[in-house]
């Protein structure tokens, strides 16, 4: 089994108030851009397009099966959203993007990320695998889907959220998922 190192650096814009953590990027063959949630079939950027602009295709490049990274980065900076994943190193038990077959070898040092995000007071896990890994890493109580818990971690009070998976393997409409995700901004 081959270990994979995380292929991206954390996206940590100055003044970020939210740290959104997935589990780990899909294999590069599934990428449509060099950024977080790069899989065209993942609904993450459709969810945020729907929340921010009322248009689930807002971040899609017209007539292409890819997302507009520049537009996404500007959005994240404007909304104070930092991005990374809960795993730094993994083994794929099957050669796919499924979290069910992802073995985490080395979790992300969440405290080190927060040191670089002094204004961050919310951490958001996007799915079951990232929520379980985050919970184990920071020692908070179990996270309900679509809900949050208040905890103290790395010397600050943090609200920890567990969102539904943005994967199409979790078969709910974008609009349904967006109702949960928009709660973190309220």
N, C-alpha and C positions, 0 to 999 in steps of 0.2 A: 504494500500500500504506500502510495506516495503522499507525502505531506505537502500541503500548499500554504504558502505565505500569503497574507493579504496583499492584493495587487495595487491597492490605492492608499494614499495618505489620507488621514482624517481631514474632512472639510470643516474648518473651525473659524468661521467669520468673526471678526471683532464685534463684541457686543451681543453675541448669541445668547438667547435666553432658554432655548430648547436644544436638547441633544437627542436626536433620533437615531436609534440603533437597530439595525437589522441583524441577521445572523452572520451571513458571509455572502459575497457576490457569487453569481452563477458561473459556470465555466465560460471562459472568454468567447467561445464559439457562439454563445447566446447574447453577446453584448451588441447593442446598437449605438452605444456611446461610451466614452471613457469617463464614467462618473458613477455615482451610486444609483442603485436600482436601474441597471443598464439593460435589463431584459425587456424587449418590446412588449412581451405578453404580460408583464407585471403591471398591476394597476396603480402603483404608488404615485406616479406623476399624473395620472388621470384623476386620482383622488384629490390631489392638491390643486390641479387645474379647476376642478369642480368647486372646491372650497373657495379659492382665491378669486376666480373669474366667472364662476357659473358655467364653465365650459370644460368638460373632461378632456377635450383635445387641445386645450390651450398650449401645452408644452410639446405637442407633436409637431414635427416639421411637415407641412402640407405635402401630400403626394409622396411621402417617404415613410418607411417604417423605422423611424428613429425619433428620439426626443431632442429638443434644442437645449444643449448643455448651457450655453451662455444665458439664455432666458431663465433656466432653472437656477443657476448660480445667483443671478440678480434677485430672483424671488426669495431664495434662502437668505441672502444678506438683508433684504428689506424686512423679512419676517423674523429675523433673528434665529434661524434654524441652522444648527451644526449637524453634520452627518458622519456616521461611521458604523461599525458593526461590533457585535459582542465577541467575536472570535478573531484572533490574529493569525492562528494557524489551525488548519483542519486536515482531515482525511475524508475524501469522498468514498463512501462504501460502494456506491454505484456512480457511474459517470453522468450524473444529472444535477439539476439545481435543487432537488428536494431536500428540505431540512431533515426529513425522516432518515435520510442516509448520510447525514453529515456528523462526523465525529469530531468534536472540538478537542484539539490537542493543547492549545494555549489560548485561554480567554484574554480579552482586551483588558488592559489596566485602566479601569474606569476613573479611578482617582487621578491618574496622570492626565487624562483628557480634561477632567474638571479643573485641574490646575491652570489649564490654558483657556478656560471659559469662566472667568470670575463672576459673570452676571447670570450664569445658567442656574436655574432653579427647578427645571423640569427635565426628566429623562423619560424617553418614550421608546418602548420596545414594540417592534412591528411583527408580532406573531408569537407563536408558542415557543419555538426554540430560542429566540432572542430573549423572551421574557424569562424563561427558565434559567438561561445563562446569566442574565442580568441579576435575577433574584439571588442566585448562588454567589455571584461576584460581590454584591454589595450587602447581602444579608438582610434584605427586607422580607416582609411577609409575602404570601402568595398574591399574585396580581390577577384580579378579575378581568375578563375580556371587556374592553371598553371602559374600564374603570381605573382608579388610581389609589395609591396609598401614600401617606406622608411618612417620611423617614428622615433620619439624620445620617449623613454620609460625607466623608471627606471634609468634616468641619463645617458643614452647612445643612440647612433644612432643604430637602428635595422632595418634590412631588414626582412619584414614579408611576408611569402609565403603561398599560398593556393594551395595545390596539389589535384589532383583528388583522390577520395576515392580508397583505396586499397581493399575494399570489393568486393567479387564476385557479390554482388548485383549491382555493377556498372560494367556492362558487356563490358569491353574493354580488349583487350589482354595485358598481362604483358609488352610486348615490347612497346606498345603504352603508357602505364602509365609510364614506365621507361624513356621515352623521356622527360617527364615533371620533374620527380624527379631528373634526373641528372643535370638539370639546376642549382640546388642549390649549386652544387660543382664547377661550372664553375666560 
